[in-house]
Amino acid sequence: MKRRWVQGMLLAGMLILTGCGAKNSSPVENGKDYTWNDITVMLPEDWADRCTIKEDENGFTIYQTASYEKMEGLGYLCSFEKSDAWMNYGAGENLIAYTEDGTLYYLMQPTDVACDTEDQTIVEEYGSMMEEVTAIASSVKIDADDVHYDADQYVVPVGAILPVTEENLSDLSEQELYLAANEIYARHGKTFDDTYLQAHFDACSWYTPAGGATAGDAGLSEIEQANLKLIKAMQTAYEAEHIYPKSYSAGETAEIALLDNGVLNEVSYTVTGKGEQVVCTLTIDGTAYDLAEYIQMHAPVEDAFYVTDLVENIGTPEEDDGLEIAVLDEGTDGIGATHFFKYDGDLYYLGEVGGFPFRDRNAGFSGFNGQGGVMDLIRYDKPADCILQGYAWYNSSEKKIEHADGGLYSYYEPCKLEHKGALTVYFSMDETSAEQTIAAGEDIYCIRSDGDGWMYVRAKDGTEGFLPVTQM
């Protein structure tokens, strides 16, 4: 059974998990095993006097002793729990292993500082211990039959073994629902005409294309059929609930209530001329706006414009400042750009995102999350001609699109990495961290990147880790 590395990044209260490893090595140095029931983890040797462990019928919880001695429950670092229910309800709950009979194993973490904050020495120790939790989680061993450590490669990892509920799926984006529906078929070896789907599943170590484009159509279990039915119902409900973005034909006048006052505005968009002579014009209630005064368009999409609702009335009335108008430019980089405008009696520019995050121009899903967030594609040359999926959001108070910088970006379509010899991958973006070797000849896919010097890669044998671009 493949061993896994769990890479953790606690960002904005959300733990991002990745990793399956193949070598029986642990990122925990000088560790000592701790076992509860069928769960074993390796704790750093110097934690012996620094942590307090409490067990119950579901698992065990690890606390920082210095905080716990001040008040019971304080100093919460993490817990490892065993359950027969799939929990997909919020930040800090992470499925790290499961068995085919439906036993699930979780790593639970706090989403905020949980130590005694009055003593700076305690705060610093707590911070250093928190940094070691992901290494501890990566050492987990489950003493059971048919254990899988690849939950992070699925949207719904239990889709073939347990019935899922609407609550399980309620926080999934349209992109995640799209993947969840198709991964049920992918388990049966189905291949996909959609290059986005095919690239996504090719990069999963569990996926073996075997049955062609019709695989799984008639061979789904009762559980899979029920889960697929629910997921598709959730997709339909998502589309019905999120009525924006909407596409409108260029050259025609549409009546749209751009402001949150119910008053209809007459809106049209035209593109005339070619090349350096191209003119893009938005006309609202009879006033024409030449977009050259706001942005430079290289190869504008001429047949349509879009109306979006980035915040979708989820905030306060003060935050809901109406709808946006989006125009598209094919650009020169192969991914294009979407430009957003607001109108409040006058037109002003919000900013742009890379790519076209619209269902009819994307891979079958919307790149909007309904909470101000929108997919932002970034051209990247490691490997050559790849695209990273970044994230941008609408700052309603500043009235501008802001881009998330730093951290790890997913590849929009995982790229296959061409290599001749063996490659060394690391537990973290540090060549002194624990390492594993991917054998020569293994198919390797680029899963994430920092957009600079590191990629997170996965081999089809399940080995994965961080690869410095200097090895390419």
N, C-alpha and C positions, 0 to 999 in steps of 0.2 A: 504494500500500500504506500502511495506517495506521501511524503511528509510535506507539510506546508510551512511557509513563512507568512506571517501576518504583518503587513506593513501598516502602521497606524499614523494617521495625521489628524489630530484633534483641531478642527478648524471650524469656527462659528458654531461650536457645540455639536459637531457632527463627526463621527469617526468614520474614516474611509478605510475600508479593508481591502487588501489585495493579497494574493499569493498562494501558490502551491509549490512546495519544494520537493526535491527528489533525494537529497542526501540526508543521511541521518546525523546531521549536525545541528546545533542549536545556537542562536545568536546570544544566548545567556552564557556569559563567561563565568567560570568558577561557580557553577550552579549546584543546587541540591534539589532532588525530586521531592515534591509534595503530592500525595495521592488522597483523593476522596472518592470512594466508590470506584467507578470506572474511569475517572478523569485524573490524569497525572500532568502536572506542570513542573517546570524547573524554575526555582526561585534563586536569585542571586545569593551567594553565600553570605554577603554582608547584610542581607535582610533579616538574618536570624534574630537580631535584637532590635530591629527597626520596624517590624511588621507584626500585627496581631491578626490571627485568622479565626473566624467564627464559622462554624458549620451548622447547617440545618438540613431538613429532609430534601431540599432541592439542589443543594450544592454548598459552596463555601465563598466567603467574602473576605477580602484582604484590606486591612486598614493600616494607616501609619500609626504606630504605637504612640508616638509623642502627642498626637492629637487625640487619639482614642482615650488615653489616660486622663485627658482634660474633661472629656464628655463622651459617653458611650454613643457610638455611631459616627463620631467625627473622625476625619482622616480617611474617608472612603476612597480607595484606590481602584478597585475592580472586584468583580465577582464572576465565578464560573458556575453556570447553572445547567441543569438537565430538565427537559420538559418534553411533553408529547404534543405541544401546541406551537404553531408557527407564530412568532411575535414579529410583526413588521409595523410597529405603531409609532416609533419615534427614535430620536437620536439616542445613542448610547447602548442600543440593543443590537447585538451583532451575532448572527448565526455563524459559528466557526466550524461545526461538524454536524453530520447527521448520518443515520443508518437507514437502510432500506426498509426496516420495519417501523419507521416513523419516530425514532428517538432522536431528539434534537439537543444540541449542546451550544450554549451561548456564552459569549464574553459580554459582560455588562460594565459600563464605565460611567462615571459622573460627567455631566455636560458643563460643569462649572467647578471652580475651586471648592473643595469640601474639607479643608483643614482649618486648624486654629490660625487665624490670620493676625492675631495680636503679637505673635512671636515671630520675628523675621527669620530666625534660625530654623524654626519649624516649617515656615513657608518655603524656604529654599530646599530643605530636605524633601518636603512633599513634592515639589516640582521635579527634583531629580529622580524621585521614585516613579512619578507618573511617566517620565520619559522611558522608563524601563518596562512598562506594562506591555507594550506591543511585542517586545522580545520575549517576555514571559508567555504571552498568548501564542506566539509562534512555536513554543516548545511543547504545546499541548499534545498529549497522546491519549487516545480513547481505547480502552480495553473492551472491544465489542466486535462482532462480526459485521462485515460489509459496511465499513465506515468510509464516508466521503468527506474530504476536506476542501471541496471545490465550490462551496456555497457562494463565494464572491463572484463566480463566473455566471451566475444566474440572476434573473430578476425575481423569479419565483422558484427557489431551489427545491421546494417540496412539491412542485406541481404534478409529479408523477406518483407521489406516495400518500399525500394527505389532501383532503378537501380544503380549499381556501375560502375565505369569507370576504364579503364586501369591505369589512373593516380592514382586512389585510391589504387590500388594494387601494384604499381610499386616498392615500397620499402619493400614488404613483403618477408620474407625468404621462402625457400622451406618448412620448417616446418610449418610456418604460412599458406601458401597456402594449404597445406595438411589438416590442421585443418579447414580452411575456407570452403573448398569444403564439408567436412563431417558434419560441423555444420548445413548446410542447411538441410541435412537429419535428423540430431539429433533433430531439432526443431519439427519434426513429430514423434518423439519417436523411431526412428530406433535404433536397437542394433547392436553391432559390434563384429566380431570375433577377430579383432585386439585389444589386451589387452591395448595397449597404448591409442587408441581412446576411448575405453569403460571407462577406468579409468578417462580420461580427462573429458568426458561428465558427468559421474556419479557425479563428484565434482562440477558441475554447478547447481546452485539452480533452474534454469529454466528448466532443463532437466528431463523429465519423460519418462522412457522407456515403450513404450506401444504397438508398432506395430510389434515388432520383427525385423528380419534382412532385411525385404523388405519394411519397413515403409518409406513412402515418395517417393518410386520409381515411382509411378503413380499419386501422389497427390500434386505435386509441382505447385505453382502458376506460372503465366507467368513471374512475376518478378524473382521468385526463379530460374526458368528454365534458364532465360537469364543470371542471375548472376552466376549460376553454370557453364554454357557454357563458360563464360568469364574466370572464375577462372581456369577451366580445360585447357583452351587455354594458360593461363599464366603459368600453371604448365609445359605444353609441351614446351613453349618458354624458361622457366627457365632451363629446362634440356638441351635444345639445345644450349643455350648460355653458360652454365657452363659445358663444356665437361669433366672437371675433378671434382672429382676423378674418375679414371679408375681402374678396377680390371684386374689383369693379373694372369694366372695360374702359380703356383709354379712349378719349374722343367723345364719350357720352357724358351727359350731365346726370349725376346721382344726387338724390336728396338724403342727406345724412345729418343727424343731430350731433355735431361735433362737440358742443358744450353740454354740460350736465344741467340743461334747462329745458330740454324737450323741444327746442326750436329747431326746425329743419334748416340746414344750409345747403345751397346748391354748389356742388363740387364737381370739377372736371379736371382732367390731366391730358395734356397733349405733348407730343414730341415731334418736332419738325426739323428738317435739315439733316445733314450727315457730317460726320467727322468733326472738324473744328468749328463747323457752322451749325452744329446741333443746338436746338433751343428747346428747353423743357419748361413748360408753363403749368402752374397750378392756378386754377381760377376758382375763387370762392365768393359766392354772392355777387358776382359781376366784377370783382377786382382780380386782375391778372398779376401773378407773381412769377417773375423770371427767376428760376432756381439758380441761375448762374451767379446771382447776388449772394447766394448762401453756400453753394457747393460746386465742385467741378465734376461733371458727369463725363465719363469716357465713352461708354457704349450703353446708353440707357435702354432699359426694356421698354418697348414702345406699345405693347398691347394691353397693359394693365397697370393699375395702382391698387394699393391696399389701405384698408382702414383697420387700425388695431386698438385694443384697449389693454394697455400694459398692466394696469392695476385692478381692473375688473371689479370696481366697487368694494374691494376687500378692506380698504382702509377707512379712515374717517372721512366725512364729507369734505373736509379741507384738503385731503390727499387726492380725492377723486376730481381731477381737473379735466375730465372729458376724454375724447378719443384722439388718436393720432392718425396722421396720413403718412403712408410709407411709399416711397418710390425706389425702384431697383436699377442698379447699374451693373452690367456684366463686367466692367472694369478691364484690367489688363493682367490680373494675376491668376485667372482661372477659377476663382471662387466668387468674385463679385462682391457687392455691398448693398445693404439696405439702409436707406436714409430716412430718418423719422422727423416729422414736423408736427408742431402744435398750432392751433388757431384759437385766438381769444378776441377776435376783432382785428387782429393783425397776425401775420404768419411769422413764426420763429422756428429756428432749427434746434433739434435736440441732440443729434449725433447719429452715428452709424454703427452697424455691426457687420462683420464679415459673413458673406453667404446670404442665402434667401431662406429664412426660417418659416416658410409657409408650406402647408401640407401639399399643395399642388405643385410645388417646385422643390420640395425636399424629398426625403425617402419614404413618403407616405405618412408623416406625422408632423405636427406643429412643433416648432422650436420655442414656443412661448409657454411659460409655466403658470401664467395667470396671476402671479404675485409680483409683477414688475420685472421678472427675469426673462432673458431671451438668449438663445444660442448665438455664439459669436465664433465664427470659423476663422482659423489662423493658418496661413501657409507656412510650412516648415520643411526643411530640406534634409532632415535626418529620419529615415532614409529619404532619398530624393522624391520630390513631388508628392509629399504627404500633407495631410490637413489635420490640424488639431482642433478639438472642440472646446472652445473657451466659453466664457459666461459673461454677460453684461446685464445691467439692470437699469431701470429708470429711476433716477433720484427725483422724486416729485417736488421736494422742497427746493432743490437747485434747478429743477427743470432741465435735466440733461441726462444723456446716456453715459453711464460710467462702466468701465471695463475692469474685470477682476484680473489682477496681476499677481504673479507668484504662485507657488504651489505646483500641483501637477495637473496637466491637461490630458484628457483622453484623446486618442486618435479617433477622428470622426469615423474612418474606416480603418481598423487595425491593418498595419502594413507588414507584409512579409519581409523579413530581413535576410538578405543574401549573405551567406558566410561560408568559408571553406573549412576552417579549422574549429577546434573547441573554443568556447567563450567562457570567461569567468564573470559571474554575476554576483552582486553584493546585496546584503540585507538592507542597507540604507545607501544614500548617496554619499558614500564615504568608502574609499578603497581600503581602509583599515578595518571595516566591519566584517562580520562573518561572510564567507563566500561559498558559492557552489559552482559546479562546472556543468555547462551544457555541452554535450558531446558533439563532435563533428558529424554533420549529416542530418541533425535534427532540424525539423521545420520550426522556425522561430518567428514570432509575431510581436510587433511593437504595440504595446497596450496604452502606455501613458508616457508623457515626457514633461520635463520642466521647461522645455522650450530653449534650453541652453546646452548643458553638457551631459545630461543624463536621460536615459530612456528606461522605462520599466518594460521588460520583455518576458514572454512566456513561450516555452517550447511545448510541442505536442505531447511530450512525455510527462508534462506537469511541472517541470522545473521552471522556476521564474525568479526574477530579482532585478536589481538595478544594473544597467550596463552603461559604462562611460562611453561617450561617442568616440573617444580616442581608440577604442578597440575595433571600430568599424573599418 
